Amino acid sequence: MKVAYAVVSFGGFLGIGEDYHPTPWSKSTYDTNLGGYRADVTEGQLRGAPKCTRHQDWDWSNRTNDERVYKYYNEPLWY
């Protein structure tokens, strides 16, 4: 098994109105000082990135979505 995405939530307030951005796992690094992962993406990148909402499903099995996300972040496909 291989991790393909980290999903970053952005915008909204208290979980209302936020968007969910699948980002390539390769954009994530573990930060021991933080005790968690950091996403190597900017706010500007997230504003224009492929996204979904709480009420809109993301079709994880659709390879076109994979291509769109990885192309957007200029990363090689995970498979």
Secondary structure, 3 states (H helix, E strand, C coil): CCCCEEEEEECCECCECCEEEEEEHHHEEEECCCCEEEECCCHHHHHHCCCEECCCCCCCCCHHHHHHHHHHCCCCCCC
